[in-house]
């Protein structure tokens, strides 16, 4: 992939989405900036994102996704997603 035209300090990210258990997992490939070529996999619930310690990282989509899956395996859902379940007030 070539260079992308973005403002200074901005980062362009390509996102692919998958699902496992109750989670959606966004796998992000950084296309520009300091971390160009890095991948991050973030479990989420559309409006709520997982705690950072459950993000997977790697130099490929597969590596980041496998790291994320290993981090969430066997962990209760409410421990992974920050603010879940939503409290009713």
N, CA, C and O atoms as CSV, one atom per row, in Angstrom:
chain,resi,resn,atom,element,x,y,z
A,1,UNK,N,N,0.841,-1.176,0.000
A,1,UNK,CA,C,0.000,0.000,0.000
A,1,UNK,C,C,0.882,1.234,0.000
A,1,UNK,O,O,1.985,1.224,0.547
A,2,UNK,N,N,0.398,2.269,-0.603
A,2,UNK,CA,C,1.171,3.491,-0.716
A,2,UNK,C,C,0.973,4.430,0.456
A,2,UNK,O,O,0.425,4.066,1.496
A,3,UNK,N,N,1.438,5.649,0.249
A,3,UNK,CA,C,1.258,6.675,1.273
A,3,UNK,C,C,-0.132,7.284,1.132
A,3,UNK,O,O,-0.710,7.299,0.045
A,4,UNK,N,N,-0.649,7.775,2.223
A,4,UNK,CA,C,-1.988,8.356,2.246
A,4,UNK,C,C,-1.888,9.824,2.622
A,4,UNK,O,O,-1.012,10.230,3.386
A,5,UNK,N,N,-2.788,10.600,2.078
A,5,UNK,CA,C,-2.810,12.035,2.345
A,5,UNK,C,C,-3.690,12.278,3.566
A,5,UNK,O,O,-4.917,12.237,3.480
A,6,UNK,N,N,-3.046,12.530,4.703
A,6,UNK,CA,C,-3.759,12.844,5.940
A,6,UNK,C,C,-3.088,14.058,6.561
A,6,UNK,O,O,-1.929,14.352,6.268
A,7,UNK,N,N,-3.808,14.754,7.409
A,7,UNK,CA,C,-3.236,15.905,8.101
A,7,UNK,C,C,-2.139,15.465,9.055
A,7,UNK,O,O,-2.146,14.338,9.551
A,8,UNK,N,N,-1.209,16.353,9.305
A,8,UNK,CA,C,-0.128,16.062,10.240
A,8,UNK,C,C,-0.704,15.669,11.604
A,8,UNK,O,O,-1.599,16.335,12.124
A,9,UNK,N,N,-0.191,14.604,12.163
A,9,UNK,CA,C,-0.661,14.135,13.462
A,9,UNK,C,C,-1.855,13.203,13.391
A,9,UNK,O,O,-2.205,12.578,14.392
A,10,UNK,N,N,-2.488,13.096,12.232
A,10,UNK,CA,C,-3.629,12.177,12.085
A,10,UNK,C,C,-3.143,10.804,11.644
A,10,UNK,O,O,-2.067,10.671,11.061
A,11,UNK,N,N,-3.941,9.794,11.926
A,11,UNK,CA,C,-3.598,8.423,11.577
A,11,UNK,C,C,-4.774,7.817,10.820
A,11,UNK,O,O,-5.925,7.959,11.232
A,12,UNK,N,N,-4.482,7.145,9.718
A,12,UNK,CA,C,-5.504,6.442,8.943
A,12,UNK,C,C,-5.482,4.974,9.356
A,12,UNK,O,O,-4.426,4.343,9.391
A,13,UNK,N,N,-6.662,4.441,9.667
A,13,UNK,CA,C,-6.775,3.061,10.136
A,13,UNK,C,C,-7.809,2.326,9.294
A,13,UNK,O,O,-8.896,2.847,9.043
A,14,UNK,N,N,-7.472,1.123,8.860
A,14,UNK,CA,C,-8.398,0.232,8.155
A,14,UNK,C,C,-8.978,-0.715,9.201
A,14,UNK,O,O,-8.234,-1.292,9.994
A,15,UNK,N,N,-10.307,-0.880,9.210
A,15,UNK,CA,C,-10.961,-1.697,10.229
A,15,UNK,C,C,-11.726,-2.849,9.570
A,15,UNK,O,O,-12.474,-2.655,8.612
A,16,UNK,N,N,-11.516,-4.048,10.111
A,16,UNK,CA,C,-12.315,-5.206,9.737
A,16,UNK,C,C,-12.975,-5.715,11.002
A,16,UNK,O,O,-12.402,-5.626,12.088
A,17,UNK,N,N,-14.181,-6.249,10.865
A,17,UNK,CA,C,-14.926,-6.641,12.063
A,17,UNK,C,C,-15.314,-8.118,11.992
A,17,UNK,O,O,-15.707,-8.638,10.948
A,18,UNK,N,N,-15.185,-8.767,13.147
A,18,UNK,CA,C,-15.612,-10.151,13.308
A,18,UNK,C,C,-16.374,-10.270,14.610
A,18,UNK,O,O,-16.573,-9.274,15.306
A,19,UNK,N,N,-16.802,-11.475,14.947
A,19,UNK,CA,C,-17.554,-11.674,16.184
A,19,UNK,C,C,-17.217,-13.040,16.771
A,19,UNK,O,O,-16.990,-14.013,16.052
A,20,UNK,N,N,-17.194,-13.078,18.105
A,20,UNK,CA,C,-17.021,-14.321,18.846
A,20,UNK,C,C,-17.737,-14.143,20.178
A,20,UNK,O,O,-17.691,-13.061,20.764
A,21,UNK,N,N,-18.386,-15.173,20.654
A,21,UNK,CA,C,-19.213,-15.075,21.857
A,21,UNK,C,C,-20.196,-13.927,21.655
A,21,UNK,O,O,-20.866,-13.851,20.625
A,22,UNK,N,N,-20.282,-13.035,22.640
A,22,UNK,CA,C,-21.147,-11.857,22.547
A,22,UNK,C,C,-20.385,-10.656,22.024
A,22,UNK,O,O,-20.968,-9.587,21.844
A,23,UNK,N,N,-19.087,-10.813,21.775
A,23,UNK,CA,C,-18.242,-9.683,21.391
A,23,UNK,C,C,-18.201,-9.457,19.892
A,23,UNK,O,O,-18.248,-10.402,19.104
A,24,UNK,N,N,-18.114,-8.203,19.512
A,24,UNK,CA,C,-17.633,-7.834,18.192
A,24,UNK,C,C,-16.149,-7.575,18.386
A,24,UNK,O,O,-15.744,-7.092,19.443
A,25,UNK,N,N,-15.337,-7.885,17.397
A,25,UNK,CA,C,-13.908,-7.603,17.492
A,25,UNK,C,C,-13.502,-6.827,16.248
A,25,UNK,O,O,-13.601,-7.327,15.127
A,26,UNK,N,N,-13.041,-5.590,16.464
A,26,UNK,CA,C,-12.517,-4.774,15.373
A,26,UNK,C,C,-11.017,-5.005,15.283
A,26,UNK,O,O,-10.290,-4.801,16.255
A,27,UNK,N,N,-10.557,-5.431,14.107
A,27,UNK,CA,C,-9.127,-5.563,13.870
A,27,UNK,C,C,-8.717,-4.354,13.041
A,27,UNK,O,O,-9.193,-4.162,11.922
A,28,UNK,N,N,-7.831,-3.546,13.603
A,28,UNK,CA,C,-7.424,-2.285,12.982
A,28,UNK,C,C,-6.001,-2.398,12.459
A,28,UNK,O,O,-5.092,-2.806,13.182
A,29,UNK,N,N,-5.816,-2.031,11.189
A,29,UNK,CA,C,-4.485,-1.954,10.587
A,29,UNK,C,C,-4.132,-0.478,10.445
A,29,UNK,O,O,-4.860,0.280,9.805
A,30,UNK,N,N,-3.028,-0.078,11.035
A,30,UNK,CA,C,-2.595,1.320,10.943
A,30,UNK,C,C,-1.920,1.522,9.596
A,30,UNK,O,O,-0.905,0.890,9.302
A,31,UNK,N,N,-2.492,2.418,8.767
A,31,UNK,CA,C,-2.007,2.635,7.408
A,31,UNK,C,C,-1.067,3.835,7.286
A,31,UNK,O,O,-0.370,3.976,6.282
A,32,UNK,N,N,-1.045,4.695,8.302
A,32,UNK,CA,C,-0.162,5.865,8.252
A,32,UNK,C,C,0.303,6.212,9.654
A,32,UNK,O,O,-0.255,5.738,10.643
A,33,UNK,N,N,1.321,7.037,9.727
A,33,UNK,CA,C,1.796,7.494,11.029
A,33,UNK,C,C,2.879,6.603,11.617
A,33,UNK,O,O,3.394,5.692,10.970
A,34,UNK,N,N,3.199,6.897,12.848
A,34,UNK,CA,C,4.304,6.255,13.564
A,34,UNK,C,C,4.140,4.738,13.684
A,34,UNK,O,O,5.131,4.007,13.669
A,35,UNK,N,N,2.913,4.265,13.802
A,35,UNK,CA,C,2.667,2.828,14.000
A,35,UNK,C,C,2.200,2.144,12.722
A,35,UNK,O,O,1.555,1.097,12.776
A,36,UNK,N,N,2.529,2.740,11.557
A,36,UNK,CA,C,2.148,2.170,10.265
A,36,UNK,C,C,2.569,0.699,10.204
A,36,UNK,O,O,3.706,0.353,10.526
A,37,UNK,N,N,1.638,-0.156,9.788
A,37,UNK,CA,C,1.914,-1.583,9.669
A,37,UNK,C,C,1.554,-2.394,10.903
A,37,UNK,O,O,1.593,-3.624,10.863
A,38,UNK,N,N,1.202,-1.727,12.002
A,38,UNK,CA,C,0.799,-2.435,13.219
A,38,UNK,C,C,-0.689,-2.777,13.167
A,38,UNK,O,O,-1.466,-2.114,12.480
A,39,UNK,N,N,-1.066,-3.805,13.893
A,39,UNK,CA,C,-2.449,-4.246,13.980
A,39,UNK,C,C,-2.875,-4.275,15.440
A,39,UNK,O,O,-2.080,-4.607,16.320
A,40,UNK,N,N,-4.146,-3.923,15.697
A,40,UNK,CA,C,-4.734,-3.999,17.031
A,40,UNK,C,C,-6.116,-4.607,16.896
A,40,UNK,O,O,-6.878,-4.229,16.007
A,41,UNK,N,N,-6.444,-5.547,17.774
A,41,UNK,CA,C,-7.779,-6.157,17.803
A,41,UNK,C,C,-8.465,-5.714,19.085
A,41,UNK,O,O,-7.947,-5.942,20.178
A,42,UNK,N,N,-9.646,-5.072,18.958
A,42,UNK,CA,C,-10.357,-4.487,20.100
A,42,UNK,C,C,-11.734,-5.115,20.268
A,42,UNK,O,O,-12.605,-4.912,19.422
A,43,UNK,N,N,-11.951,-5.877,21.344
A,43,UNK,CA,C,-13.301,-6.378,21.608
A,43,UNK,C,C,-14.220,-5.214,21.972
A,43,UNK,O,O,-13.793,-4.266,22.630
A,44,UNK,N,N,-15.472,-5.286,21.548
A,44,UNK,CA,C,-16.399,-4.196,21.858
A,44,UNK,C,C,-17.844,-4.657,21.736
A,44,UNK,O,O,-18.132,-5.779,21.320
A,45,UNK,N,N,-18.746,-3.748,22.114
A,45,UNK,CA,C,-20.199,-3.949,22.002
A,45,UNK,C,C,-20.830,-2.777,21.271
A,45,UNK,O,O,-21.835,-2.238,21.734
A,46,UNK,N,N,-20.283,-2.380,20.172
A,46,UNK,CA,C,-20.712,-1.214,19.400
A,46,UNK,C,C,-20.528,0.088,20.171
A,46,UNK,O,O,-19.795,0.969,19.720
A,47,UNK,N,N,-21.177,0.226,21.322
A,47,UNK,CA,C,-21.101,1.485,22.070
A,47,UNK,C,C,-20.169,1.402,23.277
A,47,UNK,O,O,-19.918,2.415,23.930
A,48,UNK,N,N,-19.657,0.217,23.580
A,48,UNK,CA,C,-18.736,0.042,24.714
A,48,UNK,C,C,-17.532,-0.754,24.250
A,48,UNK,O,O,-17.667,-1.757,23.549
A,49,UNK,N,N,-16.347,-0.297,24.649
A,49,UNK,CA,C,-15.120,-0.969,24.254
A,49,UNK,C,C,-14.522,-1.717,25.443
A,49,UNK,O,O,-14.728,-1.343,26.598
A,50,UNK,N,N,-13.797,-2.753,25.147
A,50,UNK,CA,C,-13.139,-3.535,26.189
A,50,UNK,C,C,-12.054,-2.720,26.880
A,50,UNK,O,O,-11.560,-1.729,26.342
A,51,UNK,N,N,-11.698,-3.152,28.072
A,51,UNK,CA,C,-10.555,-2.573,28.772
A,51,UNK,C,C,-9.302,-2.843,27.944
A,51,UNK,O,O,-9.194,-3.879,27.289
A,52,UNK,N,N,-8.368,-1.915,27.978
A,52,UNK,CA,C,-7.166,-1.998,27.152
A,52,UNK,C,C,-6.360,-3.272,27.300
A,52,UNK,O,O,-5.716,-3.708,26.346
A,53,UNK,N,N,-6.383,-3.878,28.477
A,53,UNK,CA,C,-5.578,-5.096,28.666
A,53,UNK,C,C,-6.098,-6.275,27.850
A,53,UNK,O,O,-5.425,-7.300,27.753
A,54,UNK,N,N,-7.297,-6.143,27.258
A,54,UNK,CA,C,-7.850,-7.195,26.423
A,54,UNK,C,C,-7.654,-6.925,24.933
A,54,UNK,O,O,-8.095,-7.718,24.102
A,55,UNK,N,N,-6.998,-5.816,24.585
A,55,UNK,CA,C,-6.680,-5.540,23.191
A,55,UNK,C,C,-5.575,-6.499,22.759
A,55,UNK,O,O,-4.641,-6.757,23.518
A,56,UNK,N,N,-5.680,-7.019,21.555
A,56,UNK,CA,C,-4.613,-7.852,21.005
A,56,UNK,C,C,-3.739,-7.007,20.097
A,56,UNK,O,O,-4.227,-6.072,19.462
A,57,UNK,N,N,-2.463,-7.322,20.029
A,57,UNK,CA,C,-1.521,-6.554,19.210
A,57,UNK,C,C,-0.672,-7.510,18.381
A,57,UNK,O,O,-0.434,-8.649,18.784
A,58,UNK,N,N,-0.221,-7.044,17.232
A,58,UNK,CA,C,0.654,-7.861,16.410
A,58,UNK,C,C,1.082,-7.157,15.149
A,58,UNK,O,O,0.680,-6.025,14.881
A,59,UNK,N,N,1.900,-7.837,14.380
A,59,UNK,CA,C,2.401,-7.321,13.107
A,59,UNK,C,C,1.582,-7.866,11.935
A,59,UNK,O,O,1.927,-7.631,10.777
A,60,UNK,N,N,0.502,-8.589,12.229
A,60,UNK,CA,C,-0.422,-9.052,11.190
A,60,UNK,C,C,-1.814,-9.101,11.800
A,60,UNK,O,O,-1.974,-9.089,13.020
A,61,UNK,N,N,-2.817,-9.156,10.931
A,61,UNK,CA,C,-4.206,-9.253,11.396
A,61,UNK,C,C,-4.397,-10.518,12.230
A,61,UNK,O,O,-5.013,-10.477,13.294
A,62,UNK,N,N,-3.873,-11.628,11.750
A,62,UNK,CA,C,-4.014,-12.907,12.451
A,62,UNK,C,C,-3.333,-12.870,13.812
A,62,UNK,O,O,-3.885,-13.360,14.797
A,63,UNK,N,N,-2.139,-12.293,13.872
A,63,UNK,CA,C,-1.405,-12.213,15.140
A,63,UNK,C,C,-2.162,-11.370,16.166
A,63,UNK,O,O,-2.265,-11.757,17.330
A,64,UNK,N,N,-2.690,-10.222,15.740
A,64,UNK,CA,C,-3.446,-9.349,16.652
A,64,UNK,C,C,-4.733,-10.022,17.111
A,64,UNK,O,O,-5.084,-9.958,18.289
A,65,UNK,N,N,-5.436,-10.665,16.188
A,65,UNK,CA,C,-6.695,-11.326,16.532
A,65,UNK,C,C,-6.445,-12.494,17.488
A,65,UNK,O,O,-7.179,-12.651,18.464
A,66,UNK,N,N,-5.438,-13.306,17.230
A,66,UNK,CA,C,-5.128,-14.419,18.130
A,66,UNK,C,C,-4.703,-13.926,19.506
A,66,UNK,O,O,-5.050,-14.544,20.513
A,67,UNK,N,N,-3.960,-12.826,19.570
A,67,UNK,CA,C,-3.575,-12.253,20.859
A,67,UNK,C,C,-4.818,-11.808,21.626
A,67,UNK,O,O,-4.933,-12.059,22.825
A,68,UNK,N,N,-5.746,-11.150,20.937
A,68,UNK,CA,C,-6.997,-10.705,21.558
A,68,UNK,C,C,-7.810,-11.898,22.053
A,68,UNK,O,O,-8.293,-11.897,23.185
A,69,UNK,N,N,-7.962,-12.913,21.208
A,69,UNK,CA,C,-8.747,-14.089,21.587
A,69,UNK,C,C,-8.137,-14.796,22.797
A,69,UNK,O,O,-8.865,-15.277,23.666
A,70,UNK,N,N,-6.820,-14.861,22.858
A,70,UNK,CA,C,-6.152,-15.474,24.008
A,70,UNK,C,C,-6.408,-14.670,25.280
A,70,UNK,O,O,-6.555,-15.241,26.360
A,71,UNK,N,N,-6.463,-13.343,25.150
A,71,UNK,CA,C,-6.675,-12.478,26.318
A,71,UNK,C,C,-8.106,-12.583,26.862
A,71,UNK,O,O,-8.309,-12.473,28.071
A,72,UNK,N,N,-9.108,-12.795,25.980
A,72,UNK,CA,C,-10.505,-12.836,26.441
A,72,UNK,C,C,-10.986,-14.249,26.745
A,72,UNK,O,O,-12.040,-14.424,27.356
A,73,UNK,N,N,-10.223,-15.263,26.323
A,73,UNK,CA,C,-10.640,-16.651,26.530
A,73,UNK,C,C,-10.815,-16.934,28.022
A,73,UNK,O,O,-9.891,-16.742,28.812
A,74,UNK,N,N,-12.009,-17.394,28.395
A,74,UNK,CA,C,-12.301,-17.775,29.761
A,74,UNK,C,C,-12.555,-16.621,30.717
A,74,UNK,O,O,-12.783,-16.845,31.905
A,75,UNK,N,N,-12.518,-15.401,30.223
A,75,UNK,CA,C,-12.746,-14.234,31.084
A,75,UNK,C,C,-14.228,-13.878,31.026
A,75,UNK,O,O,-14.783,-13.777,29.932
A,76,UNK,N,N,-14.884,-13.686,32.166
A,76,UNK,CA,C,-16.301,-13.312,32.150
A,76,UNK,C,C,-16.527,-12.027,31.347
A,76,UNK,O,O,-15.741,-11.081,31.404
A,77,UNK,N,N,-17.619,-12.036,30.609
A,77,UNK,CA,C,-17.976,-10.933,29.723
A,77,UNK,C,C,-17.918,-9.586,30.427
A,77,UNK,O,O,-17.370,-8.628,29.882
A,78,UNK,N,N,-18.479,-9.500,31.636
A,78,UNK,CA,C,-18.548,-8.222,32.338
A,78,UNK,C,C,-17.182,-7.747,32.831
A,78,UNK,O,O,-17.042,-6.588,33.221
A,79,UNK,N,N,-16.182,-8.612,32.821
A,79,UNK,CA,C,-14.820,-8.202,33.186
A,79,UNK,C,C,-14.090,-7.602,31.982
A,79,UNK,O,O,-13.206,-6.760,32.140
A,80,UNK,N,N,-14.468,-8.042,30.782
A,80,UNK,CA,C,-13.798,-7.581,29.562
A,80,UNK,C,C,-14.312,-6.207,29.132
A,80,UNK,O,O,-13.523,-5.318,28.813
A,81,UNK,N,N,-15.626,-6.036,29.123
A,81,UNK,CA,C,-16.226,-4.795,28.634
A,81,UNK,C,C,-16.413,-3.822,29.778
A,81,UNK,O,O,-17.116,-4.111,30.746
A,82,UNK,N,N,-15.783,-2.673,29.662
A,82,UNK,CA,C,-15.874,-1.631,30.688
A,82,UNK,C,C,-17.281,-1.045,30.719
A,82,UNK,O,O,-17.814,-0.662,29.677
A,83,UNK,N,N,-17.888,-0.972,31.901
A,83,UNK,CA,C,-19.218,-0.386,32.039
A,83,UNK,C,C,-20.356,-1.344,31.758
A,83,UNK,O,O,-21.509,-0.916,31.714
A,84,UNK,N,N,-20.079,-2.629,31.566
A,84,UNK,CA,C,-21.131,-3.612,31.317
A,84,UNK,C,C,-21.342,-4.427,32.581
A,84,UNK,O,O,-20.355,-4.777,33.227
A,85,UNK,N,N,-22.531,-4.741,32.962
A,85,UNK,CA,C,-23.783,-4.326,32.323
A,85,UNK,C,C,-24.118,-2.878,32.651
A,85,UNK,O,O,-23.666,-2.320,33.651
A,86,UNK,N,N,-24.904,-2.308,31.798
A,86,UNK,CA,C,-25.334,-0.932,32.042
A,86,UNK,C,C,-26.207,-0.891,33.281
A,86,UNK,O,O,-27.135,-1.687,33.427
A,87,UNK,N,N,-25.908,0.026,34.158
A,87,UNK,CA,C,-26.751,0.147,35.350
A,87,UNK,C,C,-27.942,1.040,35.042
A,87,UNK,O,O,-27.820,2.053,34.354
A,88,UNK,N,N,-29.078,0.649,35.559
A,88,UNK,CA,C,-30.289,1.454,35.357
A,88,UNK,C,C,-30.428,2.416,36.520
A,88,UNK,O,O,-30.363,2.013,37.681
A,89,UNK,N,N,-30.616,3.675,36.209
A,89,UNK,CA,C,-30.754,4.695,37.264
A,89,UNK,C,C,-32.100,5.360,37.164
A,89,UNK,O,O,-32.411,6.247,37.960
